[in-house]
């Protein structure tokens, strides 16, 4: 019978450790969820910002007299184009 109180205390200590472990795990899960939610919110805000910048850029690219379009065309194609353009039918 003298071992029964010791076993009871041991069981209580084991239950207390189990309770603390469960609490710690729950707190860790809550923190992880909060971090994921904050990250998702930041990514959404960043994505919206990118879309807004893209829309402003596209608006700024509308054709105006001040816009200049530069194309890279190989010189061989340019020469061939001038030969085709300046030849008269029947030449």
NORMO-V363859 format. One record per pair of residues at least 6 apart in sequence whose ideal C-beta (glycine too) atoms are under 7 Angstrom apart, sorted by sequence separation. I is the first residue (numbers start at 0). J is the second residue. D is the distance in whole Angstrom. If there is no record, write none. Layout:
I&J&D ; I&J&D
This chain:
none
